[in-house]
Amino acid sequence: MRDKLNDSARLDLILESISNIEGFLAGTTSCDEFIASKILCHAVIYNLQCIGESVYRLSREFITSHPGMDWEAIEGLRHVLVHDYYTVNMRTVWMIIERDLPGLKEYVKSL
């Protein structure tokens, strides 16, 4: 059973991972530039995995009481990054960072 007393700490870890990604990508202006740096790609992927793992460990009570985020999709991304890493398209990762990460950050901050 998941310990709901740790939900707040897990949300902090999500924000920390987002901050890490933002810091790593500072000065990176294009998807091609991102893809060209293997170390940058790996650092970002690791932090996306951390976000997914934190979401996976949120209590079911928390998840059901905060339906404003697609928690299942975030958890699903983690599974792909960890188990199907050889299929990961870095352009898709870039799109997720650009399109989805800011909304996740704002949603989690609002909690």
C-alpha positions as CSV (number, residue, x, y, z in Angstrom):
1,M,0.0,0.0,0.0
2,R,1.2,3.5,-0.8
3,D,1.9,5.8,2.1
4,K,-0.2,9.0,1.5
5,L,1.8,10.8,4.2
6,N,4.6,11.2,1.6
7,D,2.5,12.8,-1.1
8,S,3.8,16.3,-0.3
9,A,7.4,15.1,-0.4
10,R,6.7,13.4,-3.8
11,L,5.3,16.6,-5.2
12,D,8.5,18.4,-4.0
13,L,10.5,15.8,-5.9
14,I,8.5,16.4,-9.0
15,L,9.2,20.1,-8.8
16,E,12.9,19.4,-8.2
17,S,13.1,17.2,-11.2
18,I,11.4,19.9,-13.4
19,S,13.8,22.5,-12.0
20,N,16.7,20.2,-12.9
21,I,15.4,19.8,-16.5
22,E,14.9,23.5,-16.8
23,G,18.5,24.1,-15.6
24,F,20.0,21.5,-17.9
25,L,18.2,23.0,-20.9
26,A,19.1,26.6,-20.1
27,G,20.6,28.0,-23.3
28,T,19.3,25.1,-25.4
29,T,17.1,26.7,-28.1
30,S,16.2,23.8,-30.4
31,C,15.3,20.2,-30.5
32,D,18.3,19.5,-32.8
33,E,20.6,21.1,-30.2
34,F,19.0,19.0,-27.5
35,I,19.4,15.8,-29.5
36,A,23.0,16.5,-30.4
37,S,24.0,16.3,-26.7
38,K,23.8,12.7,-25.5
39,I,24.6,13.7,-21.9
40,L,21.8,16.3,-21.9
41,C,19.4,13.8,-23.3
42,H,20.3,11.3,-20.6
43,A,20.1,13.9,-17.8
44,V,16.6,14.9,-19.0
45,I,15.4,11.4,-19.4
46,Y,16.6,10.5,-15.9
47,N,14.6,13.4,-14.4
48,L,11.5,12.5,-16.4
49,Q,11.9,9.0,-15.0
50,C,12.1,10.5,-11.5
51,I,8.9,12.5,-12.2
52,G,7.1,9.4,-13.3
53,E,8.3,7.4,-10.3
54,S,7.1,10.1,-8.0
55,V,3.7,10.1,-9.7
56,Y,3.6,6.3,-9.5
57,R,4.2,6.5,-5.7
58,L,1.5,9.1,-5.1
59,S,-1.4,7.7,-3.0
60,R,-4.5,6.6,-4.9
61,E,-6.5,8.9,-2.7
62,F,-4.3,11.8,-3.9
63,I,-4.6,10.8,-7.5
64,T,-8.4,10.5,-7.4
65,S,-8.8,13.8,-5.5
66,H,-6.7,15.7,-8.1
67,P,-8.2,14.8,-11.5
68,G,-6.9,17.9,-13.1
69,M,-3.7,16.2,-14.3
70,D,-3.3,13.1,-16.5
71,W,-1.3,11.2,-13.8
72,E,-1.7,7.9,-15.8
73,A,0.1,9.4,-18.8
74,I,3.0,10.6,-16.7
75,E,3.3,7.2,-15.1
76,G,3.1,5.6,-18.5
77,L,5.9,7.8,-19.9
78,R,8.1,6.6,-17.0
79,H,7.4,3.0,-18.0
80,V,8.4,3.7,-21.6
81,L,11.5,5.5,-20.5
82,V,12.6,2.7,-18.2
83,H,11.4,-0.5,-20.0
84,D,11.2,0.5,-23.6
85,Y,14.1,3.0,-23.7
86,Y,15.3,1.7,-27.0
87,T,12.1,3.0,-28.6
88,V,12.2,6.5,-27.2
89,N,12.1,9.2,-29.8
90,M,14.0,12.3,-28.6
91,R,11.9,14.6,-30.7
92,T,8.9,13.3,-28.7
93,V,10.8,13.9,-25.5
94,W,11.5,17.5,-26.6
95,M,7.9,18.0,-27.4
96,I,6.8,16.7,-24.0
97,I,9.3,19.1,-22.3
98,E,8.0,22.1,-24.3
99,R,4.3,21.3,-24.3
100,D,3.6,19.4,-21.1
101,L,6.2,20.1,-18.5
102,P,5.2,23.8,-17.9
103,G,1.6,22.7,-17.2
104,L,2.7,20.0,-14.8
105,K,4.9,22.5,-13.0
106,E,2.1,25.0,-12.5
107,Y,-0.4,22.3,-11.5
108,V,1.9,20.9,-8.9
109,K,2.9,24.3,-7.6
110,S,-0.8,25.1,-7.2
111,L,-1.3,22.1,-4.9
